[in-house]
Amino acid sequence: MESEHPSGSNKDLAWKYCTQIDKKSKVKCNFCGKITSGGIHRAKQHIVGGFRNSKKCQRCLAHVVEEIKNYMIKKVEEKAGNEILPDFEDVDRFGNGEESEDDLEGGGSGSRPLLLVMGVPALKKQKGVKRTIDQFYALPPEDVVKNRRSGKMKQTSINEVVKKELRDKACTELANWFYDAGLAFNAANYSSFKTTMELVARCGSGFNPPSYHEIRVPYLTKAVKSTEEMVVEIHQPQWAKYGCTIMSDGWRDSVIQKDIINFLVNSPKESVFIKSIDASDIVKNVEQLLMMLVLGLCARQ
């Protein structure tokens, strides 16, 4: 027996254009009469179009398509603000083995939706099994970036069209931040940039970015300490084993009118910055420059 909509979903805008067929998940489109399986969510995909597992309604009016599309975007944005993990009820509804809309037409082998959350394929919920937060952080962000670059983790979502528009908004604001801050465009090619974006995405909506003070003091101190440990633990053993070359690079700061010399150590692994000194008073004295070099390197050892 048909009903306008199930009692649990009576607030969804799409019910103005759809009719509930049974108590399970079959819904009929009021425009073309097509019956879809998967509840009102799959019916909205049918109306909007552009989803891999749903065929677009050919009789739906343009303003209705736009209305439902905007409604879907709004719901995704609201959901992102309230939770980080996916709604497993939605995942089950589209992957519980029931007939897909292609099956209802007598063709196809059913849909196999895949929802990637934080770079990890969503797991189908089993009765009596609880998922821990660790399961959604199974891959380190560096591996997620690597897999995405190699094509092993192409994001396929039940909301591909909506996700695309949300990404466009995010990328627009991110690009504007590059312009405002005067950052070099090639900074986007850094692997650290992609890793950072993955970690920010894992924080979800409402992420509180680091403040000016945090970047300038605690995180800078942490970065310096990490770099010093890397030199001691990784580079110094390489220098002792394979040898190294001490290099200097001098330049004049035209703003403060000072002569600066950078000291670096080069090895088969890579070049490492060691120290920078103000050599304005001794720039023409070779012996004093050599002494500054020796003292600087010994101090680091």
Secondary structure, 3 states (H helix, E strand, C coil): CCECCCHHHCCCHHHHCEEECCCCCEEEECCCCCEEECHHHHHHHHHHCCCCCCCCCCCCCHHHHHHHHHHHHHHHHHHHHHCCCCCHHHHHHCCCCCCCHHHHCCCCCCCCCCCEECCEECCCCCCCCCCCHHHHHCCCHHHHHHHHHHCCCCCCCCCHHHHHHHHHHHHHHHHHHHHHHCCCHHHHHCHHHHHHHHHHHHHCCCCCCCCHHHHHCHHHHHHHHHHHHHHHHHHHHHHHHHCCEEEEEEEEECCCCEEEEEEEEECCCCEEEEEEEECCCCCCCHHHHHHHHHHHHHHHC
